[in-house]
Amino acid sequence: MLQNKIIKICIIVTFFTIFLSSCSNVDKKVELTFWHSMADPKDKVLNSLINDFEKSHPHIKIHCQYFGTYDDLLLKLSASIPAGNPPDMSQVYENWTTKFKEGGIIVPIDDLIKEYGGLTKEDLNDVYPIFIKNNSYDNVLWTFPFNKSIYVFYYNASIFRECGVLPPKNIEEFLDVCKKLTKKDKTGKIVRYGFGFRANVDIFAILYYLRGGKFFNEKETVAIFNDKAGKEVLQFIVDLVNKYKVAYYTKDYLDNDFASGRVASFIATNPHRTYLQPLLSFKLGVAPLPKWNIQTAPLAGTNLAVFSKKERGAKIKQRACLEFIKWLTSTENTVRWAIGTSYLPIRKSALKNEVMRKHLQEQPLDFIAIKQLDNAVCDPRVKIWQEVRTYIGEAVEKALLGKLTASEALDEAAKKVNQLLIKESK
């Protein structure tokens, strides 16, 4: 009898121990670190969303840390990984993912979905296919799209109307429009340029994509951007400045030059409008990029990655990360994010959302960016993409300054890239 009582007492004690332990785990907050580069005013929208997430998920606390530019963020991430203290989540570019997925630095989103559920097949099918494709490697979804953008053609609608021109639909019209918009004073000095651009890789990449170019061979083992198409593109950029004298270039952003009327048009991503619009005293126009050989527009922006950690409770944190990603990228919240920041909504269902439909009626310029998703193109995901961008940017500058011909500048850049590719393959 005594033995039976002791056994019963042990069972009861064990049960209550497990029960109390379970309650403790449920009540304990899961604290996540999230690193990002969302500057004001976009950070206000992000923080508002996170506050609402925490209200509806009281067991999860997200500590946001802003790290300035994306270059700054990459440096911080690169230092944190060997030190063993990366964040739980971070914004990452695709070429960062190519690096981080090696060695188990990040956890595939697909693995988290298989283990914890949450994002259904219907959810994934609702995301624009190009985003899923660009976040996947060998059909495995490694990261999840977040602040995605696309390049558009910005123009001074007042000047365009004054000059009797429409946004160019192709590269021939683009050159013609630039000529008509460029204005000289009585002394022959140019007081307004038809087009402005930053002297870096972006202007080359945008036009090269429109020309139908590819930066690498199919296996991404050889750089081929110094092909005939690439050299035509860089020569065209140089000619806009030196031959036709219809374009102005700078290393800085063009917002003030555009606002002052010094340039009548330029190309930038669609969220750039949030910084640009407050500076303007005239009507802003937005149009698709002009067609060259093909009608396309390059995508930009980052994705969300969940980092692998060996610390106690890592699995619980990873599950909480997935919960946050699902919530943040739901139809309702991708609409909030898109309206608040002018980034693209990542879900197709966003266009059926009543709030979004009303917004697009009031702000039709945002729809122009969304429509370009049908023909969008993505940057290569090679690990050395940042170095590639640097070398091409240097080539653009050398060609503009006349230090090298367009052909020589691209050949030099391609040689440097191919040397890096050989080094990476060893």
N, C-alpha and C positions, 0 to 999 in steps of 0.2 A: 504493500500500500504506500509506504513512505517513498519507495523508489518511483512509483507511478506519479506521485505528487511532485517529486523533484523533476521528473521528465516534463510534466505539464508546465511547471513554472519556467523551466528552461525554454520550452517552446514559446510561451507567452513573452518572455523577455526578449528572445530572438526576434519575434514578430514585431514587437514595439521598437526594437533597435533599428530594424530594417525600415519600418514605417517612418520613424523620426528622421532617419538618414535621408529617406526619399523626400520627405517634406523639406528638409534643409536644402537639398539640391534644387528643388523646384523654386524655393523662395530666394535663393542666392542669385544675385544679378550676374549675368554674363557680360563682361566688359571687353569691348572690341576697340582696337585702334584702326583708324582709317586715314591713310595719307593721301593728300590730293594737291592739285595746283589750280583750284578754282578761285580766281581773284574776284574782288568786288566788281560788279554787283552779283555775280553768279553764286558767290559763296553764301549770300543771304538766302537765296532760293534753296540751296543745298541744306543749309542749317535749318531752315523752316521745315523741309521734308523730314530731316532726321529727328527734329523735335516731335513731329507728329507720329513718326514711327515709334519712338520711345514711349509715347503716351499709349499707343495701342499694343505695345510689346513691353510692358513694365519690367520684364525680367532681363531685358537687354539694354545696355548702355553703350553708346558709341562715342569714342573720343576722337574728334577730328583734329588733324594736324595739317596746316597749310605750309607748303614748302616752296613757295615762289614759282619760278618757271619750271617747265617740264625737265629742263636740263638739271636744275637744282634737285628736283625730285629723284631723277635717275641716279645722281651722285649719292644722295642719301640712301636710296635703296641698295645701291651697289656696295656701300659701306656697311649697311646693317646686316646683309646676308652672311658674309664670312664671320661677322661678330656674333651671329646667332640670335639677333634681336630684330628681325623684320617685323613690319606691321601685320595685323591680321588680314587687312584688305588694303589695296592701293589701286590708283589709276595706273594703267600701263599701256604703252603703245604695242602694236603687234610685234615689232622687231625685238622689243624687250621680252615679250612672251617667248619668242624663239630661243632666247638665252635662258630665261628662267625655268622653262619647262624641262630643261636638262638638269639632271641631278636631283630631281624632286623638290625644287625650290618652291614651286607653286603646285596647288592641287587642281586637277581638272574639274571644271564645273560638272562635267558628265558624271564623274565618280561620286560627287556629292549628291547629285540628283538620284543616282542609282541607290545610294545608301539611305538617303533621307526623304526622297520624294520632293514634293513642293512644286517644282516646275513640271507641268504636264506636257505631253506631246502637242496638245492644242496650244499651250503657251508658246512653245518653241516655234510652231508653225506660224504663229501670229507675228513673230519677229521678222523684219524684212530679211529675205534670204541672203542678201549680200553681207549683212552683219554676222549672221550665223556662219557663213562660209569663211569670212575673214578672221573669225575667232576660233576656227577649228583646224586641227592638224590630223591628217589621216582619219577623218570622220569622227574625231574626238573633240568635243567642245571644251576648250581649256579656259577661256575667259568669257566675260559677258559684256555686250555693248552697253555703253553708258552715254558719255557726252559726245555724240557723233555730229559731225558737221560736213558741209559740202561747199565747194567754191561756186560763187555767183559773180555776175557782172554788175557792179554798182555804177550808177551814173547820175549826174546832175540833171534832173528832169526839166528844170527851168531852162538851162542852157541848151539842152537838146531841142526843146520846143522852139526856143529863140532862133536856133540855127536850122530848124526845119528837118531834123534828122531823127530816125528811130534807132533803137538799140540794134546793133549789128547781129545778123543771123548766121553769118559765115565770115571767114577770115578776110575775104576780099572786101566785104562791106565794112569790116572792122577797120581796115586801113583807110578806106574812103571816109568813114565817119571821123577818124582821128584827124585826117587832113582838114575836114570842114570845121571841126571844133577848135583847132589850133588857131590862136589869134595873136597878131602882132600890133604893137603901137606904131605911132607915126615914124619913129626912128628905126623901125624894123626889129625891135626887141620883142621876143616872144613873151607875152604876158599871160597866156593861157595855153596849156598843152591839152591835146585831145585825150591823152592817156598817161597814167602814172604807174610806176611799179617799183618794188623793192629789188635792189640788185643782189638777189640771192638765188638759191636753187628753185624756189617756188615758181617764179615766172617761167623758167625753163621747163619744169616738170609739167605745169598746167598745159602749156602749148605743145609739149612733146606728146602728152596723152591725147590731145586733140588731133595731133598729126598722125596718131595711130602707133606711136612708138612704144617699145618695150625696153626697159633698162637692162635686162639680163636675158640670156638664153633660157630655154625651157627649164633646165635643171638648176638655174641660178648659180652657175659655176663660172660664167664669163660675162663681163660687162659689155654691152653692145650699144650703149646710148650714144656712142660716137659714130653711129652709122649715118647714112645719107640723110635720113629724116632728122636726126639730132643736130647735124651740122646746119641743115636748112633752118631749123627752129632758132638756133643761137644766132645765126646770121640775120634772121628776120628781126630778132630782138635788137641787135646792134644797129640794123638799118632804121628801125623806128626812131632811134636816138640820133644817129649820125648822118644818115642819108635823107630820110624824110623829115627829120626834125619835128616830129609830132608827139614825142614821148619824153617824159621827165622821169628820172630815176633817183632814188635815195636809198640809204641803208636803214632809214627810220620808217615808222609807219606813216601812211599817207593821209591820215585823218585831217590834220590841220591844212595841208595843201589842198585837199578836196573841199573842206569847209570854206576856205578863203577864195575858192574859185581858180586856184592856180592850175589844177588838173580837173578835167571834166568827167573822167571815168577811171576806174581801177578795178582790180579783181581781189576779192578776199572771201573768207568763209562767211556763211550766213549768220553765225552768232556775233560777228564783228559789228553788226548793226546796233547792238545794245550800247557799244561805246561810241559809235559814229553819230547816231541820231540826235543826241542832245547837243551836238556841236553845230548842227545845221540850221540855217535860216531859209532854206529853200526845200522844195519837194524832192525827196530821195526816190530814185528809180532803181529797181532790181530786175535783172533779166538773166536767162540762162546763158552759159558761156557760148560764144560764137563757134559754129562748127568749122573744123578744118577738114581733115579727111573723114573724121567720125564725129558724131555728137556724143559727148561724154562730159563728165565732171569728176575730178578726184575727190575722194572722201578724206576727212581728217578727223581728229578727236581720238579719245582713248576708251579703254575698256576696264572692267573691274576684275581684279585677280585676287584669289584667296591663297595666302601663303601657308606653306607647310611648316609646322612647328612640332618640336619634340617635348614641349613642356606639358605638365599635367593639365588636363582639361582641354587639350588642343582640339579634340573631336567635338566637344560641346561648342567651342568657339567657331569651328568650321560650319557646324550646323546652323549657328546663329547668323553667320555671314551669308549663307545661302538664303536664310529667311529674310534677311535685309535686302539682298539682291532681288529676290522675287517681288518683295513689296515695292521697292524703289522703281522697278521696271514694269510694274503693272500698268494697264491701260490708263487708269485714272492718274497715276503719278508720273508716267511718261508725258502725259498731257500737261500736267502742272509744270514739269521741268521744261518742256518745249516752249510753253507760253511765257514762262518766267525768264528764260535765257536765250530764246531763239535757236537753241540746238534742235536737231531733228528728233521727232518722236521715233522710238525704235520699234514700235508696234504698228502694224497695219490697221488694227482696230481703233487706233487713236483718231483716224479720220472720220469714224462713225460716232465718236463721242460728241455729245451736244455742246459741251463747253468748247471743245476744239473747233467744231463747225462754226460756232458763233465767232470765235477768235479769228478764224481764217476769212470770214466775211468782213470783219473789221480791219484785219491786217493781211490783205491778199498777197503781200510781198513774201510772207513766210511760205505760202503754198508753192511759189516758184522754186524754192530750194527743195521742197519735198518731192516735187514732180521730177526733179533730176535724178532721183534714186533709181529710176528705171534704167538709166544709162550710166550709172556711176562706175568708177574704177578705183581700185585700192593700190596703195603703195606696196612695193615689194616688202617681204617680211624677213629679209636676210639680216643676220645679226649685226652686220657692219653698215646697216642702212644710214646710221647717223654720220659715219665717216664718208659714205657716198655723197650724202647731202653737202657735207663740207667741201669736198673736192669739186663737185659740180658748181657750188656757189662761188668758189674761187675762179673757176673757169669762166663763169658769167662775168665776173668783175674784170678779169684780165682782158676778155674780149671787148668789153665796153670801153676800157681805158686804152685799148690799142696796143697792149703789151704783147698779145698774141692774136693771131687770126682766130676766128670761130673754130675752124677745123683743128688748128694746133692746140687750142685750149681744151677742147673735148678729148682729143687724143691723149694729152697729158693727164687729164683727169681719169680717163678709162685705164690708162697704164697703172696709175696708183691704185685704183680699185682692184684691178686684176692681181696685182701683187699682194694685196690684202686677202683676196679670195684664196690664193695659193697658200698663203700662210695659215689661213683658217682651216684649210682642208688637211693640213698635216697633223 
